Amino acid sequence: MPTLYPVPPTLGIPQETYIRWLRRKAAAHVKRDRRPCDYAITGEEYRRLIHAAICDHGTHDYYTGEELNWDLVSTWSGPEAQLGRTGYKAGFALLPTVDHVPGKDGRYDFVICAWRTNDAKSDLGHAEFIDLCRRVVARADAGAVA
């Protein structure tokens, strides 16, 4: 029986790793997005939307265009992170992750980006994030930031 969410061959990771990652990301977003609304949010709907985003542009960061490193999926080690701190985390900068973007009818849609980008974006909306990036670049271009 074929899987409902086949791993895109361009990612180069095993099907089991992909499905585990997809389920975890969908579950995390369902939990995060639980709120009163006029439509049902299901893990299956989120898996479908996240998988579609991956099939559409999952090899590169949606915001920066950088190539994502899918080999990092499911390799994070808590004990190593505690020992290596920011240096360890920096090695996961291009780890693929999922970001919310406004979709149709007030629903969320998703894009795939690097962990570093998503961390920098935090809870900003798309327009707010782009505006922030422009201000940072303008200040750097003016020589105010080394």
C-alpha positions in Angstrom: 0.0 0.0 0.0 1.6 3.4 -1.0 2.1 5.9 1.7 -0.1 9.0 1.8 3.0 11.2 2.2 5.9 9.9 0.1 9.2 11.6 0.9 10.2 13.8 -2.0 13.3 12.2 -3.6 15.1 15.6 -3.6 15.3 15.5 0.3 17.4 12.4 0.3 16.1 11.0 3.7 14.4 7.7 4.5 10.6 7.6 4.4 10.4 6.6 8.1 12.5 9.7 9.1 10.3 12.0 6.9 7.0 10.6 8.3 8.2 10.9 11.9 9.3 14.5 11.3 6.0 15.4 9.4 3.9 13.9 12.3 5.9 15.8 14.9 5.7 19.1 13.1 2.0 18.8 12.5 1.3 17.8 16.1 3.4 20.8 17.4 1.5 23.2 15.2 -1.9 21.8 16.1 -1.1 22.2 19.8 0.2 25.7 19.2 -2.7 26.8 17.1 -5.5 25.5 19.3 -7.9 28.3 19.8 -11.5 29.1 19.4 -12.3 29.2 15.7 -15.0 28.4 13.3 -13.3 25.4 11.6 -11.7 22.2 12.9 -7.9 22.0 12.9 -6.8 18.5 12.6 -3.4 16.9 12.5 -4.2 15.3 9.2 -5.0 18.7 7.7 -1.7 20.1 9.0 0.2 17.1 7.6 -1.4 17.6 4.2 -0.5 21.3 4.2 3.0 20.9 5.4 3.7 18.0 3.0 2.4 20.3 0.1 4.7 23.0 1.2 7.7 20.6 1.2 6.7 19.3 -2.3 6.5 22.9 -3.5 9.7 24.4 -2.1 11.1 22.1 0.6 14.7 22.0 -0.5 15.4 25.7 0.1 14.6 28.2 2.8 11.5 30.1 1.7 12.9 33.4 3.0 16.6 33.3 2.2 16.8 30.8 -0.6 19.5 28.8 1.2 19.6 25.1 0.7 18.2 23.2 3.7 20.0 20.3 5.2 17.5 17.5 5.5 20.2 15.1 6.9 19.9 17.1 10.2 16.3 15.9 10.7 15.9 13.8 13.9 19.6 14.2 14.8 19.3 16.7 17.7 20.8 15.5 20.9 19.8 17.1 24.2 22.9 16.1 26.1 25.2 17.2 23.3 23.3 20.5 23.1 23.8 21.1 26.8 27.5 20.6 26.4 28.0 22.5 23.2 25.4 25.2 23.8 25.3 27.9 21.1 28.0 26.2 19.1 26.0 23.0 18.9 22.8 24.9 18.0 24.7 26.8 15.2 25.3 23.5 13.5 21.6 23.1 13.1 21.1 26.5 11.4 19.9 24.9 8.1 17.7 22.3 9.8 14.3 22.4 7.9 11.4 23.6 9.9 7.9 24.9 9.3 6.6 28.5 9.5 3.0 29.7 9.5 1.8 32.1 6.9 -1.6 33.6 6.5 -3.7 31.4 4.2 -7.2 31.6 2.7 -10.3 32.2 4.9 -8.3 32.9 8.0 -6.6 29.5 8.0 -2.9 28.9 8.2 -0.7 27.8 5.3 2.9 26.8 5.7 6.3 27.4 4.2 9.5 25.5 4.8 12.5 27.5 6.1 15.7 27.0 8.1 15.6 26.8 11.9 17.8 29.8 12.1 15.4 31.9 9.9 12.4 30.7 11.8 14.1 31.5 15.1 15.0 35.0 13.9 11.4 35.5 12.6 9.9 34.4 15.9 6.3 35.3 16.1 6.4 38.1 13.5 4.1 38.1 10.6 5.6 37.9 7.1 5.3 41.7 6.4 6.7 42.5 9.9 9.6 40.2 9.4 10.5 41.6 6.0 10.2 45.2 7.4 12.6 44.2 10.3 15.1 42.7 7.8 15.0 45.9 5.7 15.7 48.0 8.8 18.6 45.8 9.8 20.1 45.9 6.3 19.6 49.7 6.0 21.4 50.3 9.3 24.2 48.0 8.3 24.5 49.7 4.9 24.7 53.1 6.7 27.7 51.9 8.6 25.9 51.9 12.0 26.4 48.2 12.5 29.8 46.5 12.0 
